[in-house]
């Protein structure tokens, strides 16, 4: 697969994506615990580019933590502790093989530089506000891992669509929701800045994985207690672009901000 790989410091300085030593040895990028790696472009994915652009095996070279979508939008994907799990629209959740692939993914090598423990019960809205008070750099990139007991939890997953693919916002009536009570598990996600909106997903974006690895999906809402919050501040950003003809011809002129908000919230506004 032909790829374009870009690395940026938030200060604006261009840095090399590969060390010379790594290039000579195995032509693989050296692990960087401060890099958010992205495969695919969010606005193109929202617009209907659901075919795979990157393999799971390659994705694991860039992270052990993250989230995304499987090939052909077959549910939701999450990576935790170096293992990748898929939740299909039926709710079935399972570990996937490295031979699988993704149409959009965000990963990093997670290393917490801040840990907070909350003993009280807190809603999703309250938790996001609390996180905002902790993450003072509104233009920063943060990976966030939250573990706890969920009093209530609502997730969703999409089925694989038939061709020709519709934009994701036109498929909201096809998404399947899952509701849980008193379930232990992990939230895996990010808070990304506004200036990455066209490429990524602005704001908070989380997927869920149950402790038993038998449930998951994209987060819609939750109430959590006894939460442990781990924050990993990232200051590098890397992207690999799809190499398909569909991507080369995709029209990026359409503003998909409202579509993205609808898809993230699981309902049209």
KOLVEXLUM-278232 format. One record per atom (N, C-alpha, C): x, y, z; residue in three letters. Coordinates in pm, whole numbers, plus 32768, in hexadecimal, padded with zeros to 4 digits. Layout:
N
XYZALA ...
! end
This chain:
269
80547F898000UNK 800080008000UNK 8058807D8000UNK 803B80D27FA4UNK 808481517F9DUNK 804C81AE8007UNK 80A381E78057UNK 8073823D80C3UNK 80BD82C180C5UNK 807B83228103UNK 80BA83A38120UNK 80BA83AE81B6UNK 812E83C981F0UNK 813B83CD8281UNK 8171845582ABUNK 812884998302UNK 814F851F832EUNK 815B852283C5UNK 81C5856083F5UNK 81D585758486UNK 81E4860C849FUNK 8199863C8504UNK 81A086CA8525UNK 81B286DC85BBUNK 8205873A85E1UNK 8206876A866BUNK 819C87D68675UNK 815B87E386EBUNK 80F7884C86FCUNK 813688D686ECUNK 81B688E08700UNK 81FA895F86EEUNK 820B8983865CUNK 81EC89238603UNK 81F5893F8575UNK 8272890B8533UNK 82CA88CA857EUNK 834688978543UNK 832E880E8508UNK 835F87F48492UNK 835487728452UNK 83BF8717848BUNK 8396869B84ADUNK 83F7863C84E2UNK 83F285BF848CUNK 845E85728485UNK 845D84F88435UNK 8407848E8476UNK 83BC84428426UNK 836583DA845AUNK 83B2835E8480UNK 842583478446UNK 847382D08462UNK 850082F6848BUNK 853582AE84EDUNK 85C282C2850CUNK 8615827C84A2UNK 868D82AD8487UNK 86E2826F8423UNK 870281E0844BUNK 871581C984CDUNK 8736814384FBUNK 86C280E384DFUNK 8646811184F9UNK 85D280BB84E1UNK 85C180A1844DUNK 85DA810783F9UNK 85CD80F58369UNK 862F808B8337UNK 86A9808D836BUNK 870E802F833EUNK 86EE7FA1836AUNK 86B77F9583E4UNK 86A17F10841BUNK 86277ECB83DFUNK 85B47F0E83E3UNK 853B7EC783BBUNK 84D67F1F8371UNK 84FC7F998354UNK 84A57FF48309UNK 8420800D8350UNK 8420800383D7UNK 83A7801C8426UNK 83BD8098847BUNK 835080E48497UNK 835E815A84EBUNK 83838137857AUNK 83DD818585B4UNK 840181708640UNK 838C81998698UNK 8368814786FDUNK 82F9816A8755UNK 830D81F18797UNK 82A48240879CUNK 82A882C387DBUNK 822E82CF8833UNK 824282DB88B6UNK 81D382DC8913UNK 818B83638918UNK 81B683C188C6UNK 8173844388C4UNK 81358462883CUNK 811E83FB87EAUNK 80E8840F8764UNK 805D83D48756UNK 800084258724UNK 7F7F83F386F7UNK 7F8C83CF8665UNK 7F7483508645UNK 7F7A832185BCUNK 7EED830A8588UNK 7ED2833C8510UNK 7E4E832F84D5UNK 7E5682EF844BUNK 7DFF828D8433UNK 7DF1825183AFUNK 7D6A827A8377UNK 7D6B82B88301UNK 7CEE82E882C5UNK 7CD0837782EBUNK 7C6983AF82ACUNK 7C3E843982C3UNK 7BAD843882F0UNK 7B9084768361UNK 7B0C846D839EUNK 7A9D849F8342UNK 7AB185118303UNK 7A47854982AFUNK 7A2A84F08236UNK 7A9184AE8201UNK 7A7C84508192UNK 7A3183D581C4UNK 7A5383A6823AUNK 7A0C83348275UNK 79798356828CUNK 795F83CA82C7UNK 78D683F782DFUNK 788A8401825CUNK 78D3842481F1UNK 78968434816DUNK 787F83B28122UNK 78AA8340815BUNK 788A82C1811CUNK 78FF826D80EFUNK 797B82938111UNK 79EF824180ECUNK 7A0781D9815AUNK 79C281688150UNK 79C6810381B8UNK 7A258090819BUNK 7A5D808D8123UNK 7ABA80208102UNK 7B3E8033814CUNK 7B7D7FC5816DUNK 7BF77FC681BDUNK 7C6780158179UNK 7CB6805781CDUNK 7D2A80A1819AUNK 7DAA807B81E3UNK 7D9F8027824DUNK 7E168007829CUNK 7DFF7F8582E6UNK 7E657F2F82EDUNK 7E567EAE832FUNK 7E6A7EBC83C6UNK 7E2E7E608410UNK 7E417E5F84A1UNK 7ED27E4384C6UNK 7F127DEC847AUNK 7F9E7DCC8495UNK 7FF47E49848CUNK 7FDB7E9B8425UNK 80267F198417UNK 80007F7C8484UNK 7F817F7D84A9UNK 7F517FDB8510UNK 7F977FC28595UNK 7FB17F4485B5UNK 7FF17F228634UNK 80837F51863BUNK 80BC7F7585CAUNK 81427FAE85CAUNK 8142803D85FDUNK 80CB80788606UNK 80BF8105862CUNK 8077811A86B1UNK 804980AF86F1UNK 800480C3876FUNK 7FD4804187ADUNK 7FAF804A882FUNK 7F747FDB8877UNK 7EEF800188B6UNK 7EBD8078888FUNK 7E4480B288CCUNK 7E0081068861UNK 7D7D80FD8856UNK 7D3A815387F5UNK 7CB2812087CCUNK 7C7C815B8763UNK 7BF681388735UNK 7BEA815386A0UNK 7B7A81248667UNK 7B63813985D9UNK 7AEE80E985A6UNK 7AF180CE8524UNK 7A86808484E2UNK 7AC280138491UNK 7A837F9D8492UNK 7AB57F2F8440UNK 7A9A7F4883ABUNK 7AD77EF68359UNK 7ABF7EF982C9UNK 7A2A7EEF82ACUNK 79FB7F43824FUNK 796F7F448222UNK 790D7F618293UNK 793C7FAD82F7UNK 78E47FDE8362UNK 789C7F6C83AAUNK 78E17F0183C1UNK 78A47E8D8401UNK 78AC7E9B8498UNK 78607EFB84D0UNK 78617F128560UNK 78C57F7A858AUNK 78FC7F678604UNK 795B7FC5863FUNK 79D87F79866BUNK 7A497FC0866FUNK 7AC97F828691UNK 7B0A7FCC8704UNK 7B517F808759UNK 7B9B7FBC87C6UNK 7C1D7F6E87DAUNK 7C877FB58804UNK 7D067F748825UNK 7D287F9388B6UNK 7D467F2A8902UNK 7D6A7F39898EUNK 7DD77ED589AFUNK 7E437F0889EAUNK 7EB67EB38A0FUNK 7EEA7E628998UNK 7EE97EA18925UNK 7F227E6288AEUNK 7EC87DFE8868UNK 7E4E7DE8889AUNK 7DF07D8D885AUNK 7D7C7DDA881DUNK 7D4D7DAD87AAUNK 7CE27DF18763UNK 7C627DA0876EUNK 7BF47DE7878FUNK 7B717DA887A0UNK 7B0B7DED8744UNK 7AAD7D9E8716UNK 7A447DCF86BEUNK 79BC7DB486FCUNK 79647E1786F9UNK 78D97E058723UNK 78817E1586A9UNK 783D7DAB8680UNK 77E77DB1860BUNK 775E7DE98630UNK 770C7E0485CAUNK 768A7E4285E2UNK 762D7DE68632UNK 764C7D658636UNK 75FF7D068687UNK 76237D10871BUNK 76917D55873AUNK 76C27D5C87C2UNK 77337CFB87DDUNK 77477C9B8783UNK 77B27C3B8794UNK 78397C838796UNK 78897C6587FCUNK 790B7CA5880EUNK 79777C38881AUNK 79E57C4C87D3UNK 7A4C7BE587CFUNK 7AD37C2287A8UNK 7B3F7BDE87CCUNK 7BC47C0987A2UNK 7BD87BE4870FUNK 7C137C3F86C3UNK 7C257C288634UNK 7CB57C048615UNK 7CC87BC585A1UNK 7D4C7B9D8575UNK 7D957C138535UNK 7E197C0C8535UNK 7E6A7C7684F8UNK 7E557C808462UNK 7E1B7C1A8426UNK 7E037C1C8395UNK 7D8D7C75836FUNK 7D417CA483D4UNK 7CD37CFF83B9UNK 7D057D898394UNK 7CA67DE5837DUNK 7CCD7E6B8352UNK 7C657ED2837CUNK 7C8B7F508373UNK 7C387FBE83A1UNK 7C2480278334UNK 7BB2806B8339UNK 7B9780DA82DEUNK 7BB38161831FUNK 7BBB816483A3UNK 7BDF81DE83EDUNK 7C0A81B48479UNK 7C7E81E584A5UNK 7CAE81BE8529UNK 7D0982298563UNK 7D08823085EAUNK 7D5F828A8636UNK 7DA2823586A2UNK 7E27823586A7UNK 7E6D81E3870AUNK 7EE8822D873EUNK 7F16820187B3UNK 7F95823187EAUNK 7FC981C9884BUNK 804981D2886CUNK 8082818088D6UNK 806581C68959UNK 8005819089A4UNK 7FD181D78A18UNK 803081D08A8EUNK 804C82448AC6UNK 809D824F8B3FUNK 806482C28B91UNK 802182A18BFFUNK 7FDE83088C4FUNK 804383658C90UNK 802F83E68C7DUNK 808184488CC5UNK 8031848D8D33UNK 7FB184638D3FUNK 7F5D84988DACUNK 7EF084328DCAUNK 7EDB84158E4CUNK 7E7583B58E76UNK 7E1D83F78EE0UNK 7D9983EF8ECDUNK 7D3884288F2BUNK 7CD383BD8F4FUNK 7CB083B48FCFUNK 7C4B83548FFBUNK 7BD4839D9036UNK 7B5D83779006UNK 7AE183B39036UNK 7A8E8347907BUNK 7A66836190F6UNK 7A1982FD9141UNK 798283129134UNK 795983889105UNK 78CB83A590FCUNK 789383819072UNK 781283809067UNK 77CE83638FE8UNK 77C783E28F95UNK 77DC83D58F13UNK 77E1844A8EBCUNK 77A984288E32UNK 776084858DF6UNK 7725846F8D73UNK 778B84908D06UNK 7769846B8C8CUNK 77C384888C1BUNK 77DA851F8C0EUNK 776E856E8C13UNK 777C85FF8C05UNK 77D286398C74UNK 77BB860C8CEEUNK 7809863D8D5FUNK 789B86158D52UNK 78B3859B8D24UNK 793D856C8D15UNK 798785BB8CABUNK 794685D78C3CUNK 798786268BD2UNK 79A986B28C03UNK 795186ED8C51UNK 796D87718C8AUNK 79E3876A8CEBUNK 79E786FE8D39UNK 7A5686EC8D95UNK 7AD986DB8D49UNK 7AD6868C8CDEUNK 7B4E867A8C8DUNK 7B7A86FF8C4FUNK 7B1B87508C25UNK 7B3E87D38BEEUNK 7B8B88278C53UNK 7B6888188CD4UNK 7BAF88658D3CUNK 7C3D88318D51UNK 7C5487B38D2FUNK 7CD987788D3DUNK 7D3187928CC3UNK 7CF287898C4DUNK 7D3D87968BD0UNK 7D3C88298BA5UNK 7D9588748BE2UNK 7D9289068BD5UNK 7DBA89378B4AUNK 7E0888EA8B02UNK 7E3089128A7CUNK 7DC388ED8A19UNK 7D70894D89F4UNK 7CFF892F899BUNK 7D2E89048910UNK 7DAA892088EFUNK 7DE288F8886DUNK 7E3C887E8878UNK 7E37883B88EAUNK 7E8987C388FEUNK 7E45874688CBUNK 7E9486DC88BDUNK 7E6386588893UNK 7E7385FB890BUNK 7E0585BB8934UNK 7E07856789ABUNK 7DCB84DD898EUNK 7E12847589B8UNK 7DDB83EF89BCUNK 7DA883D88A4AUNK 7D31839F8A57UNK 7CF183928ADAUNK 7CBD83048AEDUNK 7CE482C78B5BUNK 7CB682418B80UNK 7C6C824C8C05UNK 7BEE82218C06UNK 7B9C82298C7EUNK 7B68819D8C9FUNK 7B8381718D18UNK 7B5780EC8D45UNK 7AFE80FC8DBEUNK 7A9180AF8DC3UNK 7A3880B98E35UNK 79BF80608E28UNK 795F80778E83UNK 78E080308E81UNK 7876808E8E4BUNK 782F80618DE6UNK 77CB80B58DA5UNK 774080908DDAUNK 770280F18E1DUNK 767A80DC8E4DUNK 761C80C68DD7UNK 762B81198D72UNK 75E481088CF3UNK 7645812A8C83UNK 763080ED8C0FUNK 768981028B9EUNK 763A80E88B1DUNK 764A81428ABCUNK 760A81318A3AUNK 7672813E89CDUNK 767A80D98977UNK 76D880DB8908UNK 768C80BE8886UNK 76D580C58817UNK 769780A68797UNK 76FF806D8736UNK 76CA802E86CBUNK 771D7FFD865EUNK 76CA7FFC85DFUNK 770E8012856DUNK 76CD801084EBUNK 76E37F8984A6UNK 76847F5D8455UNK 769B7EE88401UNK 76E87F0F8383UNK 771F7EAD833EUNK 775E7EC982BDUNK 76F37EF18258UNK 77047F5F8211UNK 769E7F8C81B2UNK 76AD7F49812AUNK 76427F4D80DFUNK 76477F1E8054UNK 767A7F907FFCUNK 76B67F6A7F8BUNK 76E47FCF7F2DUNK 76707FFB7ED4UNK 767080777EA4UNK 76D380E07EBFUNK 76C581167F4EUNK 7737812F7F8DUNK 7738815B8018UNK 76F781E48029UNK 76A481EF8090UNK 766C827080B7UNK 76C882B4811CUNK 76C383398123UNK 770A837D8192UNK 76D4834A8217UNK 7728834A827CUNK 7705830E82FCUNK 768C8351833EUNK 767F83D4832DUNK 760E841C8369UNK 758983F2832EUNK 758B83B782B6UNK 751083868277UNK 74F182F7829FUNK 754682BC82F4UNK 75338232831FUNK 7511822983B4UNK 74EC829983F1UNK 74D282988481UNK 745F823C84A7UNK 74008228844BUNK 739081CF8469UNK 73BA813C8467UNK 74348120843AUNK 746580958433UNK 74BE807084AAUNK 74E480D384FDUNK 753B80B4856DUNK 74EF806485D8UNK 75388010861FUNK 74FE7FC0868AUNK 75367FF08710UNK 74DD80018771UNK 7504803187F5UNK 75067FBE8859UNK 75617FCA88BBUNK 756E7F658924UNK 756F7FAD89AAUNK 751C7F7D8A08UNK 75127FBB8A8BUNK 753B7F568AF6UNK 75907F848B53UNK 75C37F2E8BBDUNK 75AE7F718C44UNK 75A77F1E8CACUNK 75A07F4F8D36UNK 76057F038D8BUNK 76487F4D8DE2UNK 76A77F128E41UNK 770D7EB98DF8UNK 77557EF78D9FUNK 77B97EAF8D50UNK 78417EF08D62UNK 78A77E9E8D75UNK 79307ECE8D85UNK 79757ECF8CFDUNK 79C67F368CE7UNK 7A0B7F3B8C67UNK 7A5F7FB78C56UNK 7A887FCE8BD9UNK 7AE580388BB8UNK 7AAC80938B4BUNK 7AC881138B59UNK 7AB381738AEEUNK 7B3B81928AB0UNK 7B4481858A2EUNK 7BC0819E89E6UNK 7BA482118985UNK 7BEF827D8990UNK 7BD082EC8937UNK 7C308360893DUNK 7C0183D08903UNK 7C56844588EFUNK 7C0584C588FEUNK 7C4B85308920UNK 7C1585B6890BUNK 7C7085FC88A8UNK 7C38861F8835UNK 7C87865A87C9UNK 7C5D86EA87B2UNK 7CBC873F8789UNK 7CA187CE877AUNK 7C5587F186FAUNK 7C1D886886FBUNK 7BC98897868DUNK 7C14889D8609UNK 7C9488BF860BUNK 7CDC88D1858EUNK 7CF2884D8543UNK 7CD787DB8583UNK 7CE0875A853FUNK 7C588729850EUNK 7BF1877D8519UNK 7B6987508500UNK 7B5487138476UNK 7B8C874D840FUNK 7B7887188389UNK 7BBB86908377UNK 7C25867883C1UNK 7C6F85FB83B6UNK 7C3D85928419UNK 7C2285C08493UNK 7C0385648500UNK 7B78857F8536UNK 7B64856785B7UNK 7AE3857B85F7UNK 7AF985D8866EUNK 7AC686518663UNK 7ADD86B786C9UNK 7A948694874AUNK 7AD586AF87BBUNK 7A97869A883DUNK 7AB0860E8872UNK 7A5485E088C8UNK 7A63855D8906UNK 7A2884F088ADUNK 7A6F848288A5UNK 7A4384108855UNK 7A718392889DUNK 7A0F834188CCUNK 7A2F82CA8919UNK 79E9824F88E1UNK 7A2B81DD88ECUNK 79EE815B88D8UNK 79FA810E895BUNK 79A180AD896CUNK 799A805F89E8UNK 79C57FCF89CFUNK 7A047F938A35UNK 7A227F048A34UNK 7A0B7ECF8AC0UNK 79B37E6B8ACBUNK 79957E2F8B4DUNK 7A0C7DE08B80UNK 7A167DD48C04UNK 7A827D868C41UNK 7A847CF78C0BUNK 7A0F7CBF8BF1UNK 7A067C368BC0UNK 7A207C2C8B29UNK 7A367CA08AEAUNK 7A537CA68A59UNK 79E07C6B8A07UNK 79657C788A3BUNK 78F07C4289F6UNK 788A7CAD89D0UNK 78AF7D2E89E2UNK 78557D9C89C0UNK 78A97E1889A3UNK 78757E6D894DUNK 78BE7EE6892AUNK 78697F4488D7UNK 78AD7F988888UNK 78687FF58831UNK 788F80868848UNK 785D80DB87F0UNK 7872816B87F9UNK 781C81A48869UNK 785881F888BBUNK 7811822F8930UNK 77A782958905UNK 772D8280893BUNK 76C182E1892DUNK 76A9832989B1UNK 76A282DC8A1FUNK 768C83198AA2UNK 76B482B68B0FUNK 76CB82EB8B88UNK 76EE82938BF8UNK 76E582DE8C7CUNK 76DD82918CE7UNK 76EF82C08D71UNK 775582618DAFUNK 77C282978DE5UNK 783082438E16UNK 784E82648EA8UNK 787B81FF8EF2UNK 78AB82158F7CUNK 793081CE8F8DUNK 797A81F98FF3UNK 79FE81BF900FUNK 7A5681C18F92UNK 7A5F82338F54UNK 7AA9823F8ED7UNK 7B3C825D8EF0UNK 7B91821A8EA3UNK 7C1F823C8E9EUNK 7C3C82758E14UNK 7C6B82F18E12UNK 7C83833A8D95UNK 7D1983448D7DUNK 7D4583138D0BUNK 7DD1831E8CE4UNK 7DDA83778C69UNK 7E3483D88C6EUNK 7E4384398C01UNK 7ECF84328BC8UNK 7ED7842A8B45UNK 7F5684298AFDUNK 7F5984A38AA1UNK 7FAF85038AC0UNK 7FBB857B8A6DUNK 8014855D89F4UNK 7FE1857B897DUNK 8028855E8901UNK 805185E088BDUNK 80C885E28882UNK 80F4865C883FUNK 812A864487B3UNK 811285CD877EUNK 812F85B086F3UNK 80B2857986B1UNK 80A585928630UNK 8030856385E5UNK 8060852A8560UNK 803284B18541UNK 805A847084C4UNK 7FDF8439847DUNK 7FE3843983F9UNK 7F70840A83ACUNK 7F9F83BB8333UNK 7F5483518313UNK 7F6783088297UNK 7EE683158247UNK 7EF2833C81C9UNK 7E7D83538175UNK 7E5782D68127UNK 7DD582C3810CUNK 7DAC825580B6UNK 7DE88264802AUNK 7DFA81F57FE7UNK 7E3481F77F61UNK 7DCF81C87EF8UNK 7D5081D07F18UNK 7CE8819F7EBEUNK 7CC0820B7E59UNK 7C8781E07DEBUNK 7C53823E7D88UNK 7BE0828F7DC1UNK 7B9082507E1AUNK 7B2182977E59UNK 7B53830D7EACUNK 7BC082F77EF3UNK 7BF783657F42UNK 7C3183D27EE8UNK 7C7583AB7E7EUNK 7CB2840D7E24UNK 7C4984647DE1UNK 7BD184317DD3UNK 7B66847B7D91UNK 7B0184B77DF2UNK 7B1684A27E74UNK 7AB484D07ED6UNK 7AAE85687EDCUNK 7A37859F7EE5UNK 7A2286307EEAUNK 7A22865E7F7BUNK 7A8A86A67FA2UNK 7A9686D7802AUNK 7A5A8762803EUNK 7A1B87997FD9UNK 79E688207FE4UNK 796A8827803EUNK 791F87BA8047UNK 78A687BD8098UNK 78CA87C3812CUNK 7887881D8174UNK 789A882A8204UNK 784987BB824AUNK 788E8762828FUNK 784C86F182D0UNK 784B86FD8368UNK 785B8775839EUNK 785F8787842FUNK 77DE87578471UNK 776B877F843AUNK 76EC87588476UNK 76D686C28468UNK 76FF868983F8UNK 76F385F883E6UNK 774685AF844FUNK 77C085E18466UNK 781785A184C8UNK 77DB85A88554UNK 77A2861A8578UNK 7763862685FDUNK 76EE85C4860AUNK 769F85B785A1UNK 762E855B85A4UNK 765C84CC85B6UNK 76C684A7856DUNK 76FA841F8575UNK 773584058601UNK 777D84658638UNK 77B9845386BCUNK 774E84428727UNK 76DF848E871DUNK 7676848A8782UNK 7610841C8766UNK 761583E186EFUNK 75BA837686CDUNK 752F83A286A6UNK 751E8424868CUNK 749984598667UNK 74A984DC861DUNK 744C84F685C3UNK 744E85748579UNK 742285E685D3UNK 7463865985BEUNK 743F86CF860EUNK 73DB872685C3UNK 
! end
